[in-house]
Amino acid sequence: MKILYIGDIVAKIGRRAVGQVLPKLKEERQIDFVIAQAENISTGNGITKKAIKEMKDAGVDFFSGGNHSFKKPEGVDMLNDPNEPIIRPANYPGKTPGRGWKIAETPFGNILIINVLGQTFNGPQLDHPLKVINAILEENKSQKLAATIVDFHADLSSEKVAIGFYLDGRVSGVVGSHTHVSTADARVLPSGTAHISDVGMTGPIDSVLGVKKEIILDRWLNQLPNKFDWPKTGIVQFSSVLVDVGSNAKATQIEQILIKTEIS
C-alpha cells in the first residue's frame, strides 16, 4: 500500500496547489490513500466545509489537525461529525470536540490514523502524547490493520525525533507537522517505522510560514500587532512524503516529494 501524507496546507493558495498537483501525482505514483494536515486549510486558520470539499474533490481521503483546528465554528461541527474523515490531536482534554484517532476503511485494509500535539509550547494542560498513543494502540490491538500512521504536530525537533524511536516497530509511519519547514531526515527506522521530523507546508514559498513576509518583518521590527494576510498568487511548494507499507503493516520505504507549482 502507498500512503501519501501532505504537509500543512496553507489557505486558498495551498488548496489550489493541491488541486493542481495531487490528481496527476496520484496517477503517476499509483497512490492508494492520501492524508493531509488541515489545521491551516482555510484562510485565517481552521477548517471549513468548503475547504474540505475542495480537497476531497482533489483526491484527499483523510485530514489530521492541530492547535488551530477549532478556530472556526463550522470546523468544530465537522470534528464532531462521525462521518467526516477528520481528527484533531488526541491529547486534548476528554471533553474537547472531535476525536484524536479514527480507523479509515480502504480497499487495501483498515488504516488507523492518530493525531497528537507536542507538549512543549502547546501547554502542560495537554495529556502526555506518548502515553495517549500507548492507550490508543492498546485499544486497537485486536484490530487487523493494514497500516497505522501518526501525525505528531509539534514545535521541537528533539520531540519529533524521539517519538519516532519510541514508536519504531509499533506503527507504520510517524510524520511531523506544524513548523511548516521541511526537514531532510526521512528514513525507515530499524524496526520498520517510516519517519520524518517535519513534512513542511504546502504553501507559498515567498512567505514566512505561509503569511506575507512584509507583515511578519514589520511585526518583528516594530513589535506592534498587525493582521496576518496570506498571498493569493505565486510559487507554492507542495510538500509531502510517500510511505510504502508492506503486508506486515511495516514501512519498506519513505520518499520525500517536494513539487513547486505556480498559482496565478
Contacts in CASP RR format, 6 or more apart in sequence:
PFRMAT RR
TARGET T0000
AUTHOR 0000-0000-0000
METHOD contacts of the structure
MODEL  1
MKILYIGDIVAKIGRRAVGQVLPKLKEERQIDFVIAQAENISTGNGITKK
AIKEMKDAGVDFFSGGNHSFKKPEGVDMLNDPNEPIIRPANYPGKTPGRG
WKIAETPFGNILIINVLGQTFNGPQLDHPLKVINAILEENKSQKLAATIV
DFHADLSSEKVAIGFYLDGRVSGVVGSHTHVSTADARVLPSGTAHISDVG
MTGPIDSVLGVKKEIILDRWLNQLPNKFDWPKTGIVQFSSVLVDVGSNAK
ATQIEQILIKTEIS
1 32 0 8 1.000
1 33 0 8 1.000
1 106 0 8 1.000
1 108 0 8 1.000
1 109 0 8 1.000
1 146 0 8 1.000
1 147 0 8 1.000
1 244 0 8 1.000
1 245 0 8 1.000
1 246 0 8 1.000
2 29 0 8 1.000
2 30 0 8 1.000
2 31 0 8 1.000
2 32 0 8 1.000
2 33 0 8 1.000
2 242 0 8 1.000
2 243 0 8 1.000
2 244 0 8 1.000
2 245 0 8 1.000
3 31 0 8 1.000
3 32 0 8 1.000
3 33 0 8 1.000
3 34 0 8 1.000
3 35 0 8 1.000
3 111 0 8 1.000
3 147 0 8 1.000
3 149 0 8 1.000
3 172 0 8 1.000
3 242 0 8 1.000
3 243 0 8 1.000
3 245 0 8 1.000
4 25 0 8 1.000
4 26 0 8 1.000
4 29 0 8 1.000
4 31 0 8 1.000
4 33 0 8 1.000
4 34 0 8 1.000
4 35 0 8 1.000
4 240 0 8 1.000
4 241 0 8 1.000
4 242 0 8 1.000
4 243 0 8 1.000
4 257 0 8 1.000
5 34 0 8 1.000
5 35 0 8 1.000
5 36 0 8 1.000
5 37 0 8 1.000
5 149 0 8 1.000
5 151 0 8 1.000
5 175 0 8 1.000
5 199 0 8 1.000
5 240 0 8 1.000
5 241 0 8 1.000
5 243 0 8 1.000
6 18 0 8 1.000
6 22 0 8 1.000
6 34 0 8 1.000
6 35 0 8 1.000
6 36 0 8 1.000
6 37 0 8 1.000
6 60 0 8 1.000
6 199 0 8 1.000
6 202 0 8 1.000
6 238 0 8 1.000
6 239 0 8 1.000
6 240 0 8 1.000
7 36 0 8 1.000
7 37 0 8 1.000
7 175 0 8 1.000
7 177 0 8 1.000
7 199 0 8 1.000
7 200 0 8 1.000
7 201 0 8 1.000
7 202 0 8 1.000
7 239 0 8 1.000
7 240 0 8 1.000
8 37 0 8 1.000
8 39 0 8 1.000
8 40 0 8 1.000
8 177 0 8 1.000
8 178 0 8 1.000
8 180 0 8 1.000
8 199 0 8 1.000
8 200 0 8 1.000
8 201 0 8 1.000
8 202 0 8 1.000
8 203 0 8 1.000
9 15 0 8 1.000
9 18 0 8 1.000
9 36 0 8 1.000
9 37 0 8 1.000
9 38 0 8 1.000
9 40 0 8 1.000
9 41 0 8 1.000
9 55 0 8 1.000
9 201 0 8 1.000
9 202 0 8 1.000
9 203 0 8 1.000
10 40 0 8 1.000
10 41 0 8 1.000
10 180 0 8 1.000
10 201 0 8 1.000
10 202 0 8 1.000
10 203 0 8 1.000
10 204 0 8 1.000
10 209 0 8 1.000
10 210 0 8 1.000
10 230 0 8 1.000
11 40 0 8 1.000
11 41 0 8 1.000
11 42 0 8 1.000
11 43 0 8 1.000
11 44 0 8 1.000
11 203 0 8 1.000
11 210 0 8 1.000
11 230 0 8 1.000
12 42 0 8 1.000
12 43 0 8 1.000
12 230 0 8 1.000
12 232 0 8 1.000
13 203 0 8 1.000
13 204 0 8 1.000
13 230 0 8 1.000
13 231 0 8 1.000
13 232 0 8 1.000
13 233 0 8 1.000
13 234 0 8 1.000
13 236 0 8 1.000
13 263 0 8 1.000
14 202 0 8 1.000
14 203 0 8 1.000
14 204 0 8 1.000
14 236 0 8 1.000
14 263 0 8 1.000
15 41 0 8 1.000
15 51 0 8 1.000
15 54 0 8 1.000
15 55 0 8 1.000
15 58 0 8 1.000
16 236 0 8 1.000
16 263 0 8 1.000
17 202 0 8 1.000
17 203 0 8 1.000
17 236 0 8 1.000
17 238 0 8 1.000
17 261 0 8 1.000
17 263 0 8 1.000
18 36 0 8 1.000
18 55 0 8 1.000
18 58 0 8 1.000
18 60 0 8 1.000
18 202 0 8 1.000
18 238 0 8 1.000
19 54 0 8 1.000
19 58 0 8 1.000
20 261 0 8 1.000
20 263 0 8 1.000
21 238 0 8 1.000
21 259 0 8 1.000
21 261 0 8 1.000
22 34 0 8 1.000
22 58 0 8 1.000
22 59 0 8 1.000
22 60 0 8 1.000
22 238 0 8 1.000
23 58 0 8 1.000
23 59 0 8 1.000
25 31 0 8 1.000
25 257 0 8 1.000
25 259 0 8 1.000
26 34 0 8 1.000
26 59 0 8 1.000
29 242 0 8 1.000
31 242 0 8 1.000
32 106 0 8 1.000
32 107 0 8 1.000
32 108 0 8 1.000
33 61 0 8 1.000
33 62 0 8 1.000
33 104 0 8 1.000
33 106 0 8 1.000
33 108 0 8 1.000
33 111 0 8 1.000
34 59 0 8 1.000
34 60 0 8 1.000
34 61 0 8 1.000
34 62 0 8 1.000
35 60 0 8 1.000
35 61 0 8 1.000
35 62 0 8 1.000
35 63 0 8 1.000
35 64 0 8 1.000
35 113 0 8 1.000
35 149 0 8 1.000
35 151 0 8 1.000
36 55 0 8 1.000
36 60 0 8 1.000
36 62 0 8 1.000
36 63 0 8 1.000
36 64 0 8 1.000
37 63 0 8 1.000
37 64 0 8 1.000
37 65 0 8 1.000
37 66 0 8 1.000
37 151 0 8 1.000
37 153 0 8 1.000
37 177 0 8 1.000
37 199 0 8 1.000
38 46 0 8 1.000
38 47 0 8 1.000
38 51 0 8 1.000
38 52 0 8 1.000
38 55 0 8 1.000
38 63 0 8 1.000
38 64 0 8 1.000
38 65 0 8 1.000
38 69 0 8 1.000
38 86 0 8 1.000
39 45 0 8 1.000
39 46 0 8 1.000
39 47 0 8 1.000
39 65 0 8 1.000
39 66 0 8 1.000
39 67 0 8 1.000
39 68 0 8 1.000
39 69 0 8 1.000
39 153 0 8 1.000
40 46 0 8 1.000
40 68 0 8 1.000
40 201 0 8 1.000
41 47 0 8 1.000
41 48 0 8 1.000
41 51 0 8 1.000
41 52 0 8 1.000
41 55 0 8 1.000
41 63 0 8 1.000
42 48 0 8 1.000
42 50 0 8 1.000
42 51 0 8 1.000
42 72 0 8 1.000
43 230 0 8 1.000
44 71 0 8 1.000
44 228 0 8 1.000
44 230 0 8 1.000
45 68 0 8 1.000
45 71 0 8 1.000
45 72 0 8 1.000
46 68 0 8 1.000
46 69 0 8 1.000
46 70 0 8 1.000
46 71 0 8 1.000
46 72 0 8 1.000
46 75 0 8 1.000
47 63 0 8 1.000
47 69 0 8 1.000
47 71 0 8 1.000
47 72 0 8 1.000
47 74 0 8 1.000
47 75 0 8 1.000
47 78 0 8 1.000
47 79 0 8 1.000
47 86 0 8 1.000
48 72 0 8 1.000
48 74 0 8 1.000
48 75 0 8 1.000
49 74 0 8 1.000
49 75 0 8 1.000
49 78 0 8 1.000
52 63 0 8 1.000
52 78 0 8 1.000
52 84 0 8 1.000
52 86 0 8 1.000
55 63 0 8 1.000
61 85 0 8 1.000
61 104 0 8 1.000
61 106 0 8 1.000
62 85 0 8 1.000
62 86 0 8 1.000
62 102 0 8 1.000
62 104 0 8 1.000
62 111 0 8 1.000
62 113 0 8 1.000
63 85 0 8 1.000
63 86 0 8 1.000
63 87 0 8 1.000
64 86 0 8 1.000
64 87 0 8 1.000
64 113 0 8 1.000
64 115 0 8 1.000
64 151 0 8 1.000
64 153 0 8 1.000
64 177 0 8 1.000
65 86 0 8 1.000
65 87 0 8 1.000
65 88 0 8 1.000
65 89 0 8 1.000
65 115 0 8 1.000
65 151 0 8 1.000
65 153 0 8 1.000
66 88 0 8 1.000
66 89 0 8 1.000
66 115 0 8 1.000
66 117 0 8 1.000
66 153 0 8 1.000
66 177 0 8 1.000
66 178 0 8 1.000
67 89 0 8 1.000
67 117 0 8 1.000
67 122 0 8 1.000
67 153 0 8 1.000
67 178 0 8 1.000
69 75 0 8 1.000
69 79 0 8 1.000
69 88 0 8 1.000
69 89 0 8 1.000
70 76 0 8 1.000
70 79 0 8 1.000
70 88 0 8 1.000
70 96 0 8 1.000
70 97 0 8 1.000
76 97 0 8 1.000
78 84 0 8 1.000
78 86 0 8 1.000
79 86 0 8 1.000
79 87 0 8 1.000
79 88 0 8 1.000
79 97 0 8 1.000
79 98 0 8 1.000
79 99 0 8 1.000
80 97 0 8 1.000
80 98 0 8 1.000
85 102 0 8 1.000
85 104 0 8 1.000
87 98 0 8 1.000
87 99 0 8 1.000
87 100 0 8 1.000
87 101 0 8 1.000
87 102 0 8 1.000
87 113 0 8 1.000
87 114 0 8 1.000
87 115 0 8 1.000
88 96 0 8 1.000
88 97 0 8 1.000
88 98 0 8 1.000
88 99 0 8 1.000
88 100 0 8 1.000
88 115 0 8 1.000
89 100 0 8 1.000
89 115 0 8 1.000
89 116 0 8 1.000
89 117 0 8 1.000
89 126 0 8 1.000
89 153 0 8 1.000
90 99 0 8 1.000
90 100 0 8 1.000
90 101 0 8 1.000
90 114 0 8 1.000
90 115 0 8 1.000
90 116 0 8 1.000
90 132 0 8 1.000
90 133 0 8 1.000
90 136 0 8 1.000
91 116 0 8 1.000
91 117 0 8 1.000
91 118 0 8 1.000
91 126 0 8 1.000
91 127 0 8 1.000
91 128 0 8 1.000
91 129 0 8 1.000
91 132 0 8 1.000
92 100 0 8 1.000
92 117 0 8 1.000
92 126 0 8 1.000
92 127 0 8 1.000
93 125 0 8 1.000
93 127 0 8 1.000
100 114 0 8 1.000
100 115 0 8 1.000
100 116 0 8 1.000
100 136 0 8 1.000
101 112 0 8 1.000
101 113 0 8 1.000
101 114 0 8 1.000
101 115 0 8 1.000
101 136 0 8 1.000
101 140 0 8 1.000
102 112 0 8 1.000
102 113 0 8 1.000
103 110 0 8 1.000
103 111 0 8 1.000
103 112 0 8 1.000
103 113 0 8 1.000
103 140 0 8 1.000
103 143 0 8 1.000
103 145 0 8 1.000
104 110 0 8 1.000
104 111 0 8 1.000
104 113 0 8 1.000
106 146 0 8 1.000
108 146 0 8 1.000
109 144 0 8 1.000
109 145 0 8 1.000
109 146 0 8 1.000
110 143 0 8 1.000
110 144 0 8 1.000
110 145 0 8 1.000
110 146 0 8 1.000
111 145 0 8 1.000
111 146 0 8 1.000
111 147 0 8 1.000
111 148 0 8 1.000
111 149 0 8 1.000
112 136 0 8 1.000
112 140 0 8 1.000
112 143 0 8 1.000
112 145 0 8 1.000
112 147 0 8 1.000
112 148 0 8 1.000
112 149 0 8 1.000
113 148 0 8 1.000
113 149 0 8 1.000
113 150 0 8 1.000
113 151 0 8 1.000
114 133 0 8 1.000
114 136 0 8 1.000
114 148 0 8 1.000
114 149 0 8 1.000
114 150 0 8 1.000
114 151 0 8 1.000
114 171 0 8 1.000
115 150 0 8 1.000
115 151 0 8 1.000
115 153 0 8 1.000
116 129 0 8 1.000
116 132 0 8 1.000
116 133 0 8 1.000
116 150 0 8 1.000
116 151 0 8 1.000
116 152 0 8 1.000
116 153 0 8 1.000
117 126 0 8 1.000
117 129 0 8 1.000
117 153 0 8 1.000
117 154 0 8 1.000
118 126 0 8 1.000
118 129 0 8 1.000
118 152 0 8 1.000
118 153 0 8 1.000
118 154 0 8 1.000
118 155 0 8 1.000
118 156 0 8 1.000
118 159 0 8 1.000
119 126 0 8 1.000
119 128 0 8 1.000
119 129 0 8 1.000
119 159 0 8 1.000
120 154 0 8 1.000
120 155 0 8 1.000
120 156 0 8 1.000
120 159 0 8 1.000
121 155 0 8 1.000
121 156 0 8 1.000
122 154 0 8 1.000
122 155 0 8 1.000
129 152 0 8 1.000
129 154 0 8 1.000
129 163 0 8 1.000
130 163 0 8 1.000
130 166 0 8 1.000
133 150 0 8 1.000
133 167 0 8 1.000
137 148 0 8 1.000
137 170 0 8 1.000
137 171 0 8 1.000
145 249 0 8 1.000
146 245 0 8 1.000
146 249 0 8 1.000
147 172 0 8 1.000
147 173 0 8 1.000
147 243 0 8 1.000
147 245 0 8 1.000
147 249 0 8 1.000
148 170 0 8 1.000
148 171 0 8 1.000
148 172 0 8 1.000
148 173 0 8 1.000
148 249 0 8 1.000
149 171 0 8 1.000
149 172 0 8 1.000
149 173 0 8 1.000
149 174 0 8 1.000
149 175 0 8 1.000
149 243 0 8 1.000
150 163 0 8 1.000
150 167 0 8 1.000
150 171 0 8 1.000
150 173 0 8 1.000
150 174 0 8 1.000
150 175 0 8 1.000
151 175 0 8 1.000
151 176 0 8 1.000
151 177 0 8 1.000
152 159 0 8 1.000
152 160 0 8 1.000
152 163 0 8 1.000
152 174 0 8 1.000
152 175 0 8 1.000
152 176 0 8 1.000
152 177 0 8 1.000
153 176 0 8 1.000
153 177 0 8 1.000
153 178 0 8 1.000
154 160 0 8 1.000
154 176 0 8 1.000
154 178 0 8 1.000
155 178 0 8 1.000
155 179 0 8 1.000
157 183 0 8 1.000
157 197 0 8 1.000
157 198 0 8 1.000
160 176 0 8 1.000
160 197 0 8 1.000
160 198 0 8 1.000
161 185 0 8 1.000
161 197 0 8 1.000
163 174 0 8 1.000
164 174 0 8 1.000
164 189 0 8 1.000
164 193 0 8 1.000
164 195 0 8 1.000
165 189 0 8 1.000
167 173 0 8 1.000
167 174 0 8 1.000
167 193 0 8 1.000
168 189 0 8 1.000
168 190 0 8 1.000
168 191 0 8 1.000
168 192 0 8 1.000
168 193 0 8 1.000
168 195 0 8 1.000
169 189 0 8 1.000
169 191 0 8 1.000
169 192 0 8 1.000
169 193 0 8 1.000
169 250 0 8 1.000
170 193 0 8 1.000
171 193 0 8 1.000
172 192 0 8 1.000
172 193 0 8 1.000
172 194 0 8 1.000
172 243 0 8 1.000
172 245 0 8 1.000
172 249 0 8 1.000
172 250 0 8 1.000
172 251 0 8 1.000
173 193 0 8 1.000
173 194 0 8 1.000
173 195 0 8 1.000
173 243 0 8 1.000
173 251 0 8 1.000
173 254 0 8 1.000
174 193 0 8 1.000
174 194 0 8 1.000
174 195 0 8 1.000
174 196 0 8 1.000
175 194 0 8 1.000
175 195 0 8 1.000
175 196 0 8 1.000
175 199 0 8 1.000
175 241 0 8 1.000
176 196 0 8 1.000
176 197 0 8 1.000
176 198 0 8 1.000
176 199 0 8 1.000
177 198 0 8 1.000
177 199 0 8 1.000
177 200 0 8 1.000
178 198 0 8 1.000
179 198 0 8 1.000
179 200 0 8 1.000
179 209 0 8 1.000
180 198 0 8 1.000
180 200 0 8 1.000
180 201 0 8 1.000
180 209 0 8 1.000
180 210 0 8 1.000
181 198 0 8 1.000
181 200 0 8 1.000
181 201 0 8 1.000
181 209 0 8 1.000
182 198 0 8 1.000
182 199 0 8 1.000
182 200 0 8 1.000
182 239 0 8 1.000
182 256 0 8 1.000
182 258 0 8 1.000
183 196 0 8 1.000
183 197 0 8 1.000
183 198 0 8 1.000
183 200 0 8 1.000
184 256 0 8 1.000
185 195 0 8 1.000
185 196 0 8 1.000
185 197 0 8 1.000
186 194 0 8 1.000
186 195 0 8 1.000
186 196 0 8 1.000
186 241 0 8 1.000
186 254 0 8 1.000
186 255 0 8 1.000
186 256 0 8 1.000
187 194 0 8 1.000
187 195 0 8 1.000
187 196 0 8 1.000
187 254 0 8 1.000
188 194 0 8 1.000
188 195 0 8 1.000
188 251 0 8 1.000
188 252 0 8 1.000
188 253 0 8 1.000
188 254 0 8 1.000
189 195 0 8 1.000
191 250 0 8 1.000
192 250 0 8 1.000
192 251 0 8 1.000
193 250 0 8 1.000
193 251 0 8 1.000
194 241 0 8 1.000
194 243 0 8 1.000
194 251 0 8 1.000
194 253 0 8 1.000
194 254 0 8 1.000
195 254 0 8 1.000
196 241 0 8 1.000
196 254 0 8 1.000
196 256 0 8 1.000
199 239 0 8 1.000
199 240 0 8 1.000
199 241 0 8 1.000
199 256 0 8 1.000
200 239 0 8 1.000
201 209 0 8 1.000
201 210 0 8 1.000
201 237 0 8 1.000
201 239 0 8 1.000
202 236 0 8 1.000
202 237 0 8 1.000
202 238 0 8 1.000
202 239 0 8 1.000
202 240 0 8 1.000
203 210 0 8 1.000
203 236 0 8 1.000
203 237 0 8 1.000
203 239 0 8 1.000
204 210 0 8 1.000
204 230 0 8 1.000
204 231 0 8 1.000
204 234 0 8 1.000
204 235 0 8 1.000
204 236 0 8 1.000
204 263 0 8 1.000
205 234 0 8 1.000
205 235 0 8 1.000
205 236 0 8 1.000
205 237 0 8 1.000
205 260 0 8 1.000
206 213 0 8 1.000
206 231 0 8 1.000
206 234 0 8 1.000
206 235 0 8 1.000
207 213 0 8 1.000
207 230 0 8 1.000
207 231 0 8 1.000
208 216 0 8 1.000
208 217 0 8 1.000
209 216 0 8 1.000
210 230 0 8 1.000
210 231 0 8 1.000
211 228 0 8 1.000
211 229 0 8 1.000
211 230 0 8 1.000
212 228 0 8 1.000
212 229 0 8 1.000
212 230 0 8 1.000
212 231 0 8 1.000
215 226 0 8 1.000
215 227 0 8 1.000
215 228 0 8 1.000
215 229 0 8 1.000
218 224 0 8 1.000
218 226 0 8 1.000
219 225 0 8 1.000
219 226 0 8 1.000
232 263 0 8 1.000
233 263 0 8 1.000
233 264 0 8 1.000
234 262 0 8 1.000
234 263 0 8 1.000
234 264 0 8 1.000
235 260 0 8 1.000
235 261 0 8 1.000
235 262 0 8 1.000
235 263 0 8 1.000
236 260 0 8 1.000
236 261 0 8 1.000
236 262 0 8 1.000
236 263 0 8 1.000
237 258 0 8 1.000
237 259 0 8 1.000
237 260 0 8 1.000
238 257 0 8 1.000
238 258 0 8 1.000
238 259 0 8 1.000
238 260 0 8 1.000
238 261 0 8 1.000
239 257 0 8 1.000
239 258 0 8 1.000
240 256 0 8 1.000
240 257 0 8 1.000
240 258 0 8 1.000
241 254 0 8 1.000
241 255 0 8 1.000
241 256 0 8 1.000
241 257 0 8 1.000
242 253 0 8 1.000
242 254 0 8 1.000
242 255 0 8 1.000
242 257 0 8 1.000
243 251 0 8 1.000
243 253 0 8 1.000
243 254 0 8 1.000
244 251 0 8 1.000
244 252 0 8 1.000
244 253 0 8 1.000
244 254 0 8 1.000
245 251 0 8 1.000
245 252 0 8 1.000
246 252 0 8 1.000
END
